[in-house]
Amino acid sequence: MKKQLAMLLTVAMGLTLLTGCGSDDGKSSSASVEESGSAAENTEQGSVQESEEPDDTGSTESTSGEKSLADYEKETHLNLFMGDPGITDEEFNAYPMAKIIAEATGYDITYTLSPSTEAETARSNIFMLKEDYQLVSVSKTEFFTLMSLGALKPITEYVEASSYLKDALTEDAWAAARGNDGEIYGVPGYQPKNCSTSGLAFRLDWLNEYNEANPDSEILVPAEDNGYSMCLSDFDKMLEYFATKVPSDGYAMSIDNSLTQIPAILPAFGVYQSWAEVDGKLTYSIEQPGFQDYAKYMDNLHDSGLAYYQRSAQDTNTITMLQSGRSGVGLAYHWQAYPIETQLADNMPEEGTVLDTYTNDAIGYIAALVPDDCKGDASKVRVFSEQYASSYYVVPAHSTDAQAAGAVDFVDKKLEPELFRRLTIGVEGETFEIREGEYYPILPAFNDEMQLADQFMTGTRMEDYSKYWLARTRKTEAQNKIFSTINCNVDSTGIKNPVTMMPPNEVYDNSWTALDTAVFDSLVLNLYNDGEFDLETVLSAWKANNGDEVTAAVNEWYSTWESKDAFNTVKPR
């Protein structure tokens, strides 16, 4: 955090000196401030597209009266600065996808990859030194800082003139790219789908064994008709049985050392997100009404010996515990399902099995726990979910109008429906197939040909990509199994964290790292040590590290956020 803040201060000081109010003399610059080239020079070299021939009225606007991107003079050679995909600039520029994009759009793009070290400095230099880049990938924090400094060129008129881009993102997504003046200053990299990323992996074979032996006190098995949920009393009963199944060095449940607040368990106690609205105000989890009951529950699991806590990175983690049969339950992210299911010691697949298509019947997943009075009711399930703009492609303020028009046109052309599908998941029958309207990868071709596809994305068709992206969660049947389970009803169960949509906030940004660490440390001491849980100790750590000030700053923003009523369509139980 300190390093990032230092970089942003450097940007601020440099931009004050070099960009003034955020506009320049209309000239573009190359890598050095001593070397500059004008738009006129580029025109002489034939690298600027001529605008369309005027119509009978002498206007270059479309016949509908609305201006389109075809009506603008555009620079067709663009330099793009992007993230680090782990290969060299030369390899990336020679990648087959780059050629497909060039042929389809008519743009000559030179890609420069962010260095693996000093990446923030490299990005800041683009704006400080007016380097020759027309599209730059920046983080959310960098976007808002650069926008406030006048370092970004507004692109609203070009977005409005686009064929696909303006309608490809939701209003919420575009709202996250607008300044206080209403102008759009970047193309947001919005996450493809509202989704939950984790659930409780558990030994389904052990649960089935218990139910067979105890027909009079069966535990309701998580399934589609109950939203893959389990009520608290059934969960307790299951853990008690699992404790009899693990070896002497095992535990019914295992918890990684990064976890004090478990997303799949918190909703059972009415805590639906890290930051959630309580009585009209955003409240952090530890101050939400149900948190004390959650903490006492987790404290009891630990003190009774049902839950194991990994105290350091050197201790055995949840995935290894599940793989070896030393635990029966643990939080798992969807990308962790494959190693759990294919390497479970008691149920290793037969030799010669194609592991990508293998799923282990011994493992099941729980989307979330629910209170006992909601047992079996799928409509009462609530899960932590997320979807927000995490990055942006921006046009530096020192770009010419022709460069800005070209940059947006390049993004727009890639969003032509058939081309967008080709660039994101490939060719039907070669890299993907459609089953009952859903997209599935064809392996290994999908991995071989589409491995870097997301790195070439400068914009998205949100509705389409929410479907195409799912192919990436289906690269193994194990991953598909967990992802489809924990997201079976996410549009009616998922609650998102509004703070993920908050612009940089000085109080929050300066305090959050220390605050989060202090609360985490206090929770570890209170939850995973012998003795009764003491919420007041945790709240004292919160208050001592500017927690009240952070809450006030968050709510100052939230009270003015125009999208707050529409952001979470799913409400608490």
JONORNOR-V66654 format. One record per residue. N is the residue number from 0. RES is the residue in three letters. PSI is psi in whole degrees, 0 to 359 (NA if undefined). OMEGA is omega in whole degrees, 0 to 359 (none if undefined). D_LAST is the distance of its C-alpha to the last C-alpha in whole Angstrom. Layout:
n: {N	N}
res: {RES	RES}
psi: {PSI	PSI}
omega: {OMEGA	OMEGA}
d_last: {D_LAST	D_LAST}
This chain:
n: {0	1	2	3	4	5	6	7	8	9	10	11	12	13	14	15	16	17	18	19	20	21	22	23	24	25	26	27	28	29	30	31	32	33	34	35	36	37	38	39	40	41	42	43	44	45	46	47	48	49	50	51	52	53	54	55	56	57	58	59	60	61	62	63	64	65	66	67	68	69	70	71	72	73	74	75	76	77	78	79	80	81	82	83	84	85	86	87	88	89	90	91	92	93	94	95	96	97	98	99	100	101	102	103	104	105	106	107	108	109	110	111	112	113	114	115	116	117	118	119	120	121	122	123	124	125	126	127	128	129	130	131	132	133	134	135	136	137	138	139	140	141	142	143	144	145	146	147	148	149	150	151	152	153	154	155	156	157	158	159	160	161	162	163	164	165	166	167	168	169	170	171	172	173	174	175	176	177	178	179	180	181	182	183	184	185	186	187	188	189	190	191	192	193	194	195	196	197	198	199	200	201	202	203	204	205	206	207	208	209	210	211	212	213	214	215	216	217	218	219	220	221	222	223	224	225	226	227	228	229	230	231	232	233	234	235	236	237	238	239	240	241	242	243	244	245	246	247	248	249	250	251	252	253	254	255	256	257	258	259	260	261	262	263	264	265	266	267	268	269	270	271	272	273	274	275	276	277	278	279	280	281	282	283	284	285	286	287	288	289	290	291	292	293	294	295	296	297	298	299	300	301	302	303	304	305	306	307	308	309	310	311	312	313	314	315	316	317	318	319	320	321	322	323	324	325	326	327	328	329	330	331	332	333	334	335	336	337	338	339	340	341	342	343	344	345	346	347	348	349	350	351	352	353	354	355	356	357	358	359	360	361	362	363	364	365	366	367	368	369	370	371	372	373	374	375	376	377	378	379	380	381	382	383	384	385	386	387	388	389	390	391	392	393	394	395	396	397	398	399	400	401	402	403	404	405	406	407	408	409	410	411	412	413	414	415	416	417	418	419	420	421	422	423	424	425	426	427	428	429	430	431	432	433	434	435	436	437	438	439	440	441	442	443	444	445	446	447	448	449	450	451	452	453	454	455	456	457	458	459	460	461	462	463	464	465	466	467	468	469	470	471	472	473	474	475	476	477	478	479	480	481	482	483	484	485	486	487	488	489	490	491	492	493	494	495	496	497	498	499	500	501	502	503	504	505	506	507	508	509	510	511	512	513	514	515	516	517	518	519	520	521	522	523	524	525	526	527	528	529	530	531	532	533	534	535	536	537	538	539	540	541	542	543	544	545	546	547	548	549	550	551	552	553	554	555	556	557	558	559	560	561	562	563	564	565	566	567	568	569	570	571	572}
res: {MET	LYS	LYS	GLN	LEU	ALA	MET	LEU	LEU	THR	VAL	ALA	MET	GLY	LEU	THR	LEU	LEU	THR	GLY	CYS	GLY	SER	ASP	ASP	GLY	LYS	SER	SER	SER	ALA	SER	VAL	GLU	GLU	SER	GLY	SER	ALA	ALA	GLU	ASN	THR	GLU	GLN	GLY	SER	VAL	GLN	GLU	SER	GLU	GLU	PRO	ASP	ASP	THR	GLY	SER	THR	GLU	SER	THR	SER	GLY	GLU	LYS	SER	LEU	ALA	ASP	TYR	GLU	LYS	GLU	THR	HIS	LEU	ASN	LEU	PHE	MET	GLY	ASP	PRO	GLY	ILE	THR	ASP	GLU	GLU	PHE	ASN	ALA	TYR	PRO	MET	ALA	LYS	ILE	ILE	ALA	GLU	ALA	THR	GLY	TYR	ASP	ILE	THR	TYR	THR	LEU	SER	PRO	SER	THR	GLU	ALA	GLU	THR	ALA	ARG	SER	ASN	ILE	PHE	MET	LEU	LYS	GLU	ASP	TYR	GLN	LEU	VAL	SER	VAL	SER	LYS	THR	GLU	PHE	PHE	THR	LEU	MET	SER	LEU	GLY	ALA	LEU	LYS	PRO	ILE	THR	GLU	TYR	VAL	GLU	ALA	SER	SER	TYR	LEU	LYS	ASP	ALA	LEU	THR	GLU	ASP	ALA	TRP	ALA	ALA	ALA	ARG	GLY	ASN	ASP	GLY	GLU	ILE	TYR	GLY	VAL	PRO	GLY	TYR	GLN	PRO	LYS	ASN	CYS	SER	THR	SER	GLY	LEU	ALA	PHE	ARG	LEU	ASP	TRP	LEU	ASN	GLU	TYR	ASN	GLU	ALA	ASN	PRO	ASP	SER	GLU	ILE	LEU	VAL	PRO	ALA	GLU	ASP	ASN	GLY	TYR	SER	MET	CYS	LEU	SER	ASP	PHE	ASP	LYS	MET	LEU	GLU	TYR	PHE	ALA	THR	LYS	VAL	PRO	SER	ASP	GLY	TYR	ALA	MET	SER	ILE	ASP	ASN	SER	LEU	THR	GLN	ILE	PRO	ALA	ILE	LEU	PRO	ALA	PHE	GLY	VAL	TYR	GLN	SER	TRP	ALA	GLU	VAL	ASP	GLY	LYS	LEU	THR	TYR	SER	ILE	GLU	GLN	PRO	GLY	PHE	GLN	ASP	TYR	ALA	LYS	TYR	MET	ASP	ASN	LEU	HIS	ASP	SER	GLY	LEU	ALA	TYR	TYR	GLN	ARG	SER	ALA	GLN	ASP	THR	ASN	THR	ILE	THR	MET	LEU	GLN	SER	GLY	ARG	SER	GLY	VAL	GLY	LEU	ALA	TYR	HIS	TRP	GLN	ALA	TYR	PRO	ILE	GLU	THR	GLN	LEU	ALA	ASP	ASN	MET	PRO	GLU	GLU	GLY	THR	VAL	LEU	ASP	THR	TYR	THR	ASN	ASP	ALA	ILE	GLY	TYR	ILE	ALA	ALA	LEU	VAL	PRO	ASP	ASP	CYS	LYS	GLY	ASP	ALA	SER	LYS	VAL	ARG	VAL	PHE	SER	GLU	GLN	TYR	ALA	SER	SER	TYR	TYR	VAL	VAL	PRO	ALA	HIS	SER	THR	ASP	ALA	GLN	ALA	ALA	GLY	ALA	VAL	ASP	PHE	VAL	ASP	LYS	LYS	LEU	GLU	PRO	GLU	LEU	PHE	ARG	ARG	LEU	THR	ILE	GLY	VAL	GLU	GLY	GLU	THR	PHE	GLU	ILE	ARG	GLU	GLY	GLU	TYR	TYR	PRO	ILE	LEU	PRO	ALA	PHE	ASN	ASP	GLU	MET	GLN	LEU	ALA	ASP	GLN	PHE	MET	THR	GLY	THR	ARG	MET	GLU	ASP	TYR	SER	LYS	TYR	TRP	LEU	ALA	ARG	THR	ARG	LYS	THR	GLU	ALA	GLN	ASN	LYS	ILE	PHE	SER	THR	ILE	ASN	CYS	ASN	VAL	ASP	SER	THR	GLY	ILE	LYS	ASN	PRO	VAL	THR	MET	MET	PRO	PRO	ASN	GLU	VAL	TYR	ASP	ASN	SER	TRP	THR	ALA	LEU	ASP	THR	ALA	VAL	PHE	ASP	SER	LEU	VAL	LEU	ASN	LEU	TYR	ASN	ASP	GLY	GLU	PHE	ASP	LEU	GLU	THR	VAL	LEU	SER	ALA	TRP	LYS	ALA	ASN	ASN	GLY	ASP	GLU	VAL	THR	ALA	ALA	VAL	ASN	GLU	TRP	TYR	SER	THR	TRP	GLU	SER	LYS	ASP	ALA	PHE	ASN	THR	VAL	LYS	PRO	ARG}
psi: {314	320	319	318	320	320	316	324	321	316	315	313	318	319	327	321	323	332	350	241	12	9	159	199	12	3	145	158	155	200	342	145	344	339	121	152	140	164	327	319	320	324	319	331	359	21	5	129	138	144	166	155	139	152	190	336	355	3	147	6	160	162	339	351	347	137	137	168	337	340	354	146	132	138	128	351	119	145	128	127	125	188	188	103	1	13	176	163	317	316	320	315	336	358	139	325	323	321	319	316	317	316	322	328	337	9	140	104	130	119	131	127	144	136	153	337	153	36	321	321	318	319	318	326	329	318	324	318	6	49	161	72	139	342	127	131	124	159	170	314	316	321	308	326	313	323	317	336	0	22	357	145	130	138	16	312	328	322	316	333	358	159	324	323	315	330	359	340	155	166	322	320	316	326	327	354	5	147	179	340	0	352	149	130	8	165	112	139	84	137	140	335	139	120	161	145	351	159	176	115	137	163	93	326	323	321	317	323	316	313	324	324	345	67	338	349	47	147	131	120	131	128	173	321	343	18	26	47	171	138	162	316	324	321	317	315	320	316	319	322	318	328	336	349	335	157	177	333	17	175	154	322	143	143	126	157	355	0	122	337	107	115	329	348	323	318	336	341	13	17	108	350	163	315	120	155	125	119	41	357	146	132	134	154	315	344	2	149	323	358	322	320	320	312	320	324	311	321	319	322	319	312	333	357	9	336	136	134	124	107	337	167	339	340	162	134	174	315	315	321	317	319	323	356	14	356	160	346	142	149	134	138	157	333	356	355	322	308	329	310	328	347	16	120	322	346	47	139	155	151	136	353	135	105	330	333	7	136	149	115	348	343	133	175	143	124	317	154	155	160	159	326	359	11	128	359	105	332	346	356	137	137	153	128	174	149	120	170	117	346	171	148	126	160	119	149	334	1	150	166	322	322	318	316	319	319	314	322	321	313	317	315	328	349	5	130	310	320	318	317	319	320	337	322	1	218	129	134	344	308	344	161	159	124	117	42	1	150	129	140	148	115	148	2	319	313	319	317	334	13	321	13	318	337	338	357	126	357	172	154	100	314	315	315	334	336	316	319	331	337	330	340	1	22	341	151	330	316	319	321	310	317	316	331	307	346	23	327	36	331	341	1	340	130	128	162	112	332	338	342	358	133	167	137	121	314	311	311	322	338	337	318	310	321	311	317	317	317	317	311	319	321	319	313	327	329	321	32	157	147	166	141	138	101	326	326	319	316	328	320	322	309	323	344	37	26	318	322	320	315	317	319	319	317	334	319	313	325	340	359	117	337	7	325	333	345	311	102	336	131	162	160	NA}
omega: {180	181	181	180	178	179	181	176	177	177	183	181	182	181	176	181	192	184	178	183	176	176	180	185	177	180	174	182	174	188	181	179	178	185	178	178	184	176	180	179	179	180	180	180	176	183	176	180	173	176	182	177	180	177	185	181	181	181	175	180	181	184	180	182	178	182	176	180	177	183	183	169	188	171	185	170	184	174	185	178	189	181	183	180	176	175	182	176	183	180	182	180	179	183	182	181	180	180	179	181	181	181	184	184	184	181	176	185	171	182	173	184	179	178	182	176	180	181	182	178	179	179	181	180	179	184	180	186	181	180	190	174	182	173	183	176	180	177	179	181	179	181	184	178	180	179	181	181	181	184	182	180	176	184	185	185	180	176	180	181	185	179	186	191	187	181	185	180	179	178	178	181	179	178	180	181	183	174	178	179	180	180	174	184	178	174	185	171	186	180	191	187	169	184	171	184	184	175	179	172	181	182	180	179	178	179	178	177	178	183	177	181	185	184	181	179	183	174	180	183	176	183	185	185	174	178	182	180	173	180	187	182	176	178	177	181	179	180	179	177	180	180	178	184	183	177	185	178	182	181	178	183	177	184	180	184	177	189	166	179	188	187	182	181	184	182	178	181	177	175	192	176	177	172	181	181	176	182	174	181	176	184	179	190	186	178	177	189	185	188	181	178	176	184	178	178	180	178	180	177	180	185	179	177	180	183	176	177	177	189	179	180	181	179	182	182	185	184	179	179	179	180	184	182	181	171	183	181	174	177	179	172	189	179	179	184	183	179	178	187	183	184	178	190	183	186	180	179	180	179	181	178	175	189	180	182	185	168	186	182	179	184	173	182	177	179	180	172	178	175	182	182	176	184	175	184	183	182	181	181	174	179	170	175	181	171	183	177	183	180	182	165	185	175	180	182	182	177	175	177	180	178	180	179	178	181	180	178	177	178	183	182	180	181	171	192	183	179	180	178	179	184	184	180	171	188	180	182	178	181	177	174	180	177	179	177	181	185	180	180	170	184	4	185	181	180	184	189	187	184	183	185	182	179	181	182	175	178	184	167	193	182	180	185	177	177	181	184	181	176	180	175	182	180	168	180	179	179	178	182	181	184	180	179	185	179	187	179	191	180	178	180	188	176	186	180	182	184	177	180	184	174	177	184	189	182	180	185	182	187	195	183	180	180	180	179	181	179	179	181	180	178	178	181	183	183	191	170	180	180	184	180	181	182	183	177	179	179	177	177	178	183	182	181	174	180	180	179	178	178	180	181	179	182	174	175	186	182	181	184	187	185	188	182	182	187	178	178	177	183	176	178	none}
d_last: {36	40	42	39	40	43	43	42	44	47	46	45	49	50	49	50	53	53	51	51	49	48	51	54	57	56	57	55	56	57	56	58	58	62	62	60	61	60	59	62	64	61	62	65	64	62	59	57	57	59	56	57	60	60	60	63	61	61	58	56	53	51	53	49	50	47	48	47	47	51	52	52	54	53	54	53	54	51	50	46	45	42	40	42	42	44	47	50	51	53	51	49	51	53	49	50	46	48	51	49	47	50	52	49	49	52	51	53	50	51	48	48	46	45	47	45	46	46	44	43	46	47	45	45	49	48	48	50	53	52	52	53	49	48	44	42	39	38	34	32	33	37	36	35	38	40	39	39	43	44	45	43	44	42	42	40	43	43	40	40	43	42	42	38	37	36	33	32	30	27	27	25	27	30	28	28	32	33	35	35	38	36	38	37	38	37	35	32	31	28	26	26	23	19	19	18	21	21	19	21	24	25	28	28	31	31	28	30	32	31	29	33	34	31	31	30	27	26	23	21	22	19	20	19	18	15	14	17	14	16	14	16	19	20	20	22	24	25	26	28	30	30	32	34	35	35	39	40	39	35	32	29	27	28	27	29	30	28	25	23	20	19	16	15	15	13	9	10	11	8	10	9	13	16	16	13	13	13	14	16	17	17	17	18	16	19	18	15	14	13	16	18	17	16	20	21	20	22	25	25	25	28	30	30	31	29	28	30	30	32	34	36	37	40	38	36	33	30	32	35	34	32	35	37	35	35	31	29	26	25	23	25	25	26	29	30	29	33	35	32	33	37	38	36	39	39	38	40	41	45	47	47	44	42	40	38	37	37	33	33	32	32	29	25	22	18	16	13	13	10	10	13	12	10	13	14	11	11	9	6	8	8	11	13	16	18	21	23	27	29	32	35	38	40	44	46	47	51	50	52	51	52	51	47	48	49	46	43	45	45	41	41	44	42	39	41	39	41	42	39	38	41	41	37	38	41	43	42	44	45	42	39	38	36	34	33	32	31	33	34	37	40	41	43	44	41	41	44	44	41	40	41	39	36	39	41	38	38	36	33	32	28	28	31	30	26	28	31	30	28	32	32	29	31	34	34	32	31	29	28	27	24	23	22	20	18	18	18	15	14	15	11	10	12	11	15	16	18	21	22	23	25	29	31	31	34	32	29	32	34	32	29	31	33	29	27	30	30	27	27	30	29	26	29	31	28	26	29	32	33	32	29	26	27	24	27	29	26	26	29	30	27	29	32	32	31	27	27	29	27	24	26	27	24	23	26	26	22	23	26	24	24	22	19	17	17	17	13	13	9	7	4	0}
